Amino acid sequence: MGAGGLWVARLRALVACVVFGLCAVSCGEDDEDPPPAEEGDECVSGSVFTCYDSLRMCSGSRVCTNGQIGPCNCPSQGGDSGAPPNMLDGSTPQGDAAQSMPDGGDEPEPDASEPPPDGDEDCDNGDDDDGDGDVDCADDDCGRSTCVPEAPEDFDGPFLTFIGGSDAPSCGGAYGEEGPSGGAGLVAPAPDCSTCTCDASGAEACATFVNLEAGGNNSCSGGCSNTLAEEECAEDDWACIDGASSANVRAVLPESAGTCTPSAQEADIDPASFAQHAQTCAPDRDLARDGCGQDELCAPRTPFDGVYCVSREGEHDCPDGAYSERHVFYGGIDDDRACTDCECERDCEYTVELFAANDMMCMNAAAATLTIDSPSEAEAASSCEDTPVAAGNVLRASLTISGSGACDAAGGEAEGSASGTDPITFCCLD
């Protein structure tokens, strides 16, 4: 209604009041244009007041919108009372009406996941919904929306990002899409390895002799075998090398030397984990520039407290600009932590020296040396060495044995490490 029409309506009401005695006292607020709400007034957007329209002679209601109390509106149907239920009788409003009534408390916090009622600004859609000429981030009604810089070249985002040690909140509201995630601060303690032991069987001391095996044609598996006792400088005939100028010889421990059996390794390895986590939530639609400055986007209201970040796969420096706080998170873990196997060695060393047949005291330099050094069961033989043969198929050898004969355990050591894989660089607003 224009200003002229409003004065005409008021004049008619005055005539009706004087001539016909139709003057009435309004209930609640009067029907004049309300002044803008001042600081301290209880005009909260959405609040409802009861009133009486003296022109139409009906009860109605007035709504506070954008800091102003609207005109008295009567219902078009259903009787002469336009007030919402439970209001004209003095009882307490129920449901949503109770939340909109002024009670001196704070205005209810809007739900970021629900669109605003008709006539209010939707801060997430890039439109001017309330018709005030301001869009999204430029509208005073969008206090929880914010302008954020665009993602720099080669980076994705911006994302609403949670960084912390606890479980990340769920994505929702206008940020319904999960973005990149990862962990940092890898925790991977060294394995706890069991103590290795050895089960000794057979003799508990070193053997007192070895067996010498000889053969020709670069083979030690020929048909000759002789027993060589410790400290002997023995001269033996080897029929299997008759006529050869040299022979291949090796030393082999007898079965009576016994074995050492290692215990099984039992490794206790705690799973590797990250102490810090990053979870990003992406807007479920492209962000608009509406209401923001150059190179900025209007980020909608957030479902949780977080920081805006951009991301890039791999490890990179952050670009110059607003996104300067660098974090590197990892998408996986490479873990090769383990314990070495248990092993056993008997503390015995066997040395066989081969001499020319005419070296009766085995005093000259040995023609070849065979060694069995602290053997495990699989190492109970020496290498195969070539040695000259004297006339008459004669070889002369001497044996020396040293060591305590104890069965010593080894192994069971922690080894390996864990490291993060698939790095992602996050650059966040500082």
C-alpha positions in Angstrom: 0.0 0.0 0.0 1.4 3.4 -1.0 1.6 6.4 1.4 -1.5 8.0 -0.1 -3.6 4.9 0.2 -2.5 4.4 3.8 -3.8 7.9 4.8 -7.1 7.3 3.0 -7.5 4.1 5.0 -6.8 5.9 8.2 -9.3 8.6 7.4 -12.0 6.1 6.7 -11.3 4.3 10.0 -11.5 7.7 11.9 -14.9 8.4 10.3 -16.2 5.0 11.1 -15.0 5.4 14.7 -16.7 8.8 15.2 -19.9 8.3 13.2 -20.7 4.6 13.8 -19.0 4.1 17.1 -16.7 1.4 15.7 -13.6 2.5 17.4 -11.7 -0.5 18.9 -8.7 -1.0 21.0 -6.1 -3.2 19.2 -4.7 -6.1 21.1 -0.9 -6.5 20.9 0.8 -3.9 18.6 -1.0 -1.1 16.8 -1.3 -1.1 12.9 0.9 1.9 12.2 4.0 1.3 10.1 6.5 0.0 12.7 9.8 1.8 13.1 13.0 -0.3 12.5 13.9 -2.3 15.5 16.5 -0.6 17.7 19.1 -2.3 19.7 17.4 -3.9 22.7 14.0 -4.3 21.0 12.7 -7.9 21.0 12.3 -7.9 17.2 14.0 -11.2 16.3 13.7 -12.3 12.7 10.7 -14.7 12.6 9.1 -13.5 15.9 5.3 -13.3 15.8 3.1 -10.7 17.6 -0.7 -10.7 18.0 -2.7 -7.7 16.8 -6.2 -6.3 16.0 -6.9 -4.7 12.6 -9.4 -1.9 13.3 -10.2 -1.4 9.6 -11.2 -5.0 8.9 -12.2 -5.6 12.5 -10.3 -8.9 12.9 -7.6 -10.4 15.0 -4.4 -11.2 13.3 -0.6 -11.5 13.6 2.5 -9.4 12.8 5.9 -11.0 11.8 9.4 -9.5 12.5 11.4 -9.7 9.3 14.9 -8.2 8.8 14.6 -6.1 11.9 11.1 -4.6 11.1 7.7 -5.6 12.4 5.3 -6.1 9.5 1.7 -5.0 9.2 -1.2 -6.7 10.9 -2.4 -9.6 8.7 -5.9 -11.3 9.2 -6.7 -14.7 7.8 -8.5 -14.9 4.5 -10.6 -17.9 5.7 -11.8 -19.6 8.8 -13.2 -16.9 11.2 -12.1 -13.6 12.4 -8.9 -14.6 14.3 -5.7 -14.5 12.4 -3.4 -15.3 15.3 -1.6 -18.6 15.3 -3.0 -21.4 17.6 -2.3 -21.1 21.3 -1.4 -17.4 21.1 -4.6 -15.4 21.6 -5.6 -17.3 24.7 -2.4 -16.5 26.5 -1.0 -20.0 26.5 2.6 -20.9 25.6 3.4 -21.3 21.9 4.4 -24.9 20.9 6.8 -26.4 18.4 8.5 -24.1 15.9 6.3 -21.1 17.0 7.8 -21.4 20.5 11.3 -21.2 19.1 10.5 -18.0 17.2 8.9 -16.2 20.1 11.1 -13.5 21.8 12.1 -14.7 25.2 15.2 -12.6 25.9 17.5 -15.6 25.0 19.7 -16.2 22.0 18.2 -16.9 18.5 18.4 -20.6 17.7 21.4 -21.6 15.8 20.5 -22.4 12.1 21.1 -26.0 10.9 23.7 -25.9 8.2 22.3 -29.0 6.6 18.8 -27.6 6.1 17.8 -24.8 3.7 16.4 -21.6 5.2 12.6 -20.9 5.2 11.0 -19.2 2.2 12.0 -15.5 2.0 15.4 -15.9 3.8 18.8 -16.1 2.1 20.1 -19.5 1.2 23.8 -19.0 1.8 24.9 -21.9 -0.3 23.3 -21.5 -3.7 24.7 -18.4 -5.3 21.2 -16.7 -5.5 19.7 -13.6 -4.0 16.9 -15.5 -2.2 15.6 -12.7 0.1 15.6 -10.0 -2.6 17.8 -7.6 -0.7 20.3 -7.3 -3.6 23.1 -9.2 -1.7 24.1 -12.7 -2.7 25.4 -15.4 -0.3 28.7 -14.2 1.3 27.8 -10.5 0.7 24.5 -11.0 2.6 24.5 -10.1 6.3 22.2 -13.1 6.9 25.1 -15.5 5.9 27.3 -14.9 8.9 28.6 -18.5 8.8 29.6 -18.4 5.2 33.0 -17.1 4.3 35.0 -16.1 1.3 38.1 -18.2 0.7 40.9 -17.9 -1.9 40.7 -20.1 -5.0 43.0 -23.2 -5.2 46.4 -22.3 -6.7 47.5 -23.9 -10.0 48.2 -27.7 -9.7 46.3 -27.9 -6.4 42.8 -29.3 -5.7 40.2 -27.7 -3.4 39.6 -25.8 -1.4 38.5 -28.4 1.1 37.1 -28.1 4.6 39.7 -30.0 6.6 39.9 -31.6 10.0 43.4 -32.2 11.4 43.7 -33.9 14.7 44.5 -37.1 16.6 40.9 -38.2 17.3 38.4 -39.6 14.8 37.4 -37.2 12.1 33.9 -35.8 12.1 31.6 -36.9 9.3 31.1 -34.9 6.1 27.6 -33.4 5.8 25.5 -30.4 5.0 26.9 -28.5 2.1 30.1 -30.5 2.4 28.8 -34.0 1.7 31.7 -35.3 -0.4 34.7 -36.9 1.2 38.0 -35.5 -0.2 41.7 -36.6 0.2 42.7 -38.0 3.6 45.9 -39.3 5.2 47.9 -39.7 8.3 51.2 -38.3 9.8 53.3 -38.9 12.9 54.0 -42.7 12.2 54.2 -44.8 15.3 56.1 -48.1 14.7 57.9 -49.5 17.7 60.7 -52.0 17.2 59.6 -55.7 17.3 59.8 -57.6 20.6 61.7 -60.7 19.6 61.8 -63.9 21.7 65.1 -65.1 23.1 66.8 -67.7 20.9 67.9 -71.0 22.5 69.6 -74.1 21.2 68.8 -77.8 21.9 72.1 -79.7 21.7 72.0 -83.3 20.8 74.7 -85.9 20.7 78.2 -85.0 22.0 78.6 -81.9 24.2 82.2 -81.5 23.1 83.9 -81.2 19.8 84.5 -84.4 17.7 87.9 -86.1 18.0 88.2 -86.9 14.3 87.0 -86.0 10.9 86.5 -88.1 7.7 88.5 -87.3 4.6 86.8 -87.9 1.3 88.9 -87.9 -1.9 88.2 -88.3 -5.6 89.6 -87.5 -8.9 88.3 -85.4 -11.9 87.5 -82.4 -9.7 85.1 -84.3 -7.6 85.2 -84.9 -3.8 82.5 -87.6 -4.0 84.8 -90.3 -5.3 85.2 -93.7 -3.7 87.9 -92.9 -1.1 87.3 -92.2 2.6 89.7 -92.2 5.5 89.5 -91.3 9.1 91.8 -88.6 10.4 92.3 -88.2 14.1 93.5 -85.1 15.8 97.2 -84.2 15.7 98.0 -87.1 13.3 100.4 -86.6 10.5 99.1 -89.6 8.7 100.2 -91.1 5.5 97.3 -93.0 3.8 97.0 -94.8 0.6 94.0 -93.7 -1.6 93.2 -96.4 -4.1 90.6 -94.2 -5.9 93.3 -91.8 -7.0 95.8 -94.3 -8.3 97.9 -92.8 -11.0 96.6 -89.2 -10.5 99.1 -86.4 -9.9 96.5 -84.6 -7.7 93.3 -85.3 -5.9 90.2 -83.3 -4.7 89.8 -83.7 -0.9 87.3 -82.4 1.7 86.8 -83.0 5.4 83.4 -84.1 6.8 82.3 -84.2 10.5 81.1 -87.6 11.8 77.5 -87.9 12.9 78.8 -88.4 16.5 79.7 -84.7 16.6 76.0 -84.0 17.3 73.7 -81.2 16.2 72.3 -77.9 17.6 68.7 -77.2 17.0 67.5 -73.6 17.3 64.2 -72.5 18.9 61.4 -71.1 16.8 61.4 -67.3 16.7 58.2 -65.7 18.2 58.0 -62.0 17.2 55.6 -59.6 18.8 55.1 -56.6 16.5 52.6 -53.9 17.2 50.7 -52.6 14.1 52.1 -49.4 12.8 49.7 -46.4 13.0 49.5 -42.7 12.5 49.2 -40.4 15.5 47.6 -37.5 13.4 44.9 -37.7 10.8 43.6 -35.3 8.1 40.1 -35.7 6.6 38.8 -33.3 4.0 35.2 -32.6 3.0 34.4 -31.2 -0.4 31.4 -29.0 -1.2 28.8 -31.1 -3.1 28.7 -28.5 -5.9 31.1 -26.0 -7.5 31.7 -22.9 -5.3 30.5 -19.6 -6.8 32.2 -16.2 -6.6 29.0 -14.5 -5.6 29.5 -12.0 -2.8 33.3 -12.3 -2.8 36.3 -10.5 -4.1 38.5 -11.3 -7.1 40.1 -14.8 -7.0 37.8 -15.8 -4.1 35.0 -18.3 -3.7 32.0 -18.2 -1.3 32.4 -21.3 0.9 29.0 -22.4 2.4 28.2 -22.8 6.1 30.3 -25.6 7.7 29.1 -28.7 9.5 32.1 -28.7 11.8 35.0 -26.5 12.8 37.9 -26.9 10.4 40.5 -25.1 8.3 40.4 -24.6 4.5 43.2 -26.4 2.7 44.2 -27.3 -0.9 46.0 -30.5 -1.7 48.3 -32.1 -4.2 49.5 -35.7 -4.5 53.2 -36.2 -3.6 55.5 -34.0 -1.5 55.6 -30.4 -2.7 56.3 -26.9 -1.3 53.3 -24.7 -0.8 52.8 -21.9 -3.3 53.1 -18.3 -2.4 49.9 -16.8 -1.2 47.2 -17.5 1.5 47.6 -21.3 1.5 51.1 -21.4 3.1 50.8 -23.7 6.1 52.3 -27.0 4.9 51.4 -30.5 6.1 52.4 -33.8 4.5 50.1 -36.8 5.1 50.4 -40.4 3.9 47.8 -42.7 2.4 49.5 -46.0 3.4 52.2 -47.7 5.4 55.1 -49.8 4.1 56.2 -52.0 7.1 59.0 -54.6 6.9 59.7 -54.9 10.6 60.7 -58.4 11.7 62.9 -60.6 13.8 65.9 -62.5 12.4 65.7 -66.3 12.6 67.2 -68.1 15.5 70.4 -70.0 14.7 72.8 -72.2 16.5 76.5 -72.8 16.2 78.7 -75.3 18.0 81.9 -73.7 19.2 84.3 -76.0 17.4 86.9 -75.4 14.7 88.4 -78.2 12.6 91.5 -77.5 10.4 93.0 -80.2 8.1 96.3 -79.5 6.4 97.5 -81.7 3.5 101.2 -82.2 2.9 103.5 -83.9 0.5 104.1 -87.6 1.1 107.8 -87.1 1.8 107.1 -84.5 4.6 107.2 -87.1 7.3 106.6 -84.6 10.2 104.2 -82.4 8.4 106.5 -79.5 9.0 106.7 -77.8 5.7 104.1 -75.5 4.2 100.8 -77.3 3.6 99.8 -78.0 0.0 96.1 -77.4 0.9 94.0 -76.5 3.9 90.5 -77.6 4.8 88.5 -75.8 7.5 85.2 -76.5 9.2 84.5 -73.4 11.4 81.7 -73.4 14.1 79.4 -75.4 11.9 75.7 -75.6 11.9 74.1 -78.8 10.8 74.1 -77.6 7.2 77.8 -76.6 7.3 79.4 -79.8 8.6 81.8 -80.2 5.7 84.7 -78.2 4.3 85.2 -77.0 0.8 86.6 -79.2 -1.8 90.3 -78.5 -2.3 92.9 -79.8 -4.8 96.1 -81.2 -3.5 99.1 -83.0 -5.1 99.4 -86.8 -4.9 102.8 -88.5 -4.4 103.8 -91.8 -6.0 101.9 -94.7 -4.6 98.6 -92.8 -4.2 99.9 -91.3 -0.9 98.4 -88.2 0.8 99.7 -87.0 4.2 97.3 -85.0 6.5 97.3 -83.4 9.9 94.2 -82.4 12.0 93.8 -79.6 14.6 90.7 -79.1 16.7 89.9 -76.0 18.9 86.8 -74.6 20.7 84.7 -75.4 23.8 82.1 -77.6 22.1 79.3 -75.4 23.4 76.1 -75.0 21.4 75.7 -71.2 21.1 72.5 -69.4 20.0 72.4 -66.5 17.7 69.8 -64.5 15.9 66.5 -63.1 17.2 67.4 -59.5 16.5 64.9 -56.8 15.5 65.3 -55.5 12.0 63.4 -53.5 9.4 61.3 -50.3 9.7 58.0 -48.8 8.8 57.4 -45.7 6.6 54.5 -43.8 5.1 53.6 -44.2 1.5 51.5 -42.3 -1.1 52.2 -38.8 0.3 49.7 -35.9 -0.1 50.7 -32.3 0.5 48.1 -30.2 2.2 48.5 -26.4 2.1 46.2 -24.6 4.5 45.2 -21.1 5.3 47.6 -19.7 8.0 
